[in-house]
Amino acid sequence: MIDDVRGIIERGIHSLHDVLPEIRNLASHPVKLQNSIANLQKKVYDNCYPRLLEDRTDLQVYSGATKI
């Protein structure tokens, strides 16, 4: 379970590393930078969030949290 969460986080970090050079190059163009950040947020959301939702129940049970 913890390894699954770690894997999700690592994929998100790899996504960041993939786009950081592009973001640095676009730093002098605020609108392009803003669009790149929005694209990154969407990529991380699309890749990680559904998996986190799937694991949420398991995380609550694992941590002893009350299921809502």
Buried (B, 14 or more C-beta within 10 A) or exposed (E): EEEBBEEBEEBBEEBEEEBEEEBEEBEEEEEBBEEBEEEBEEBBEEBBEEBBEEBEEEBEEEEEEEEE
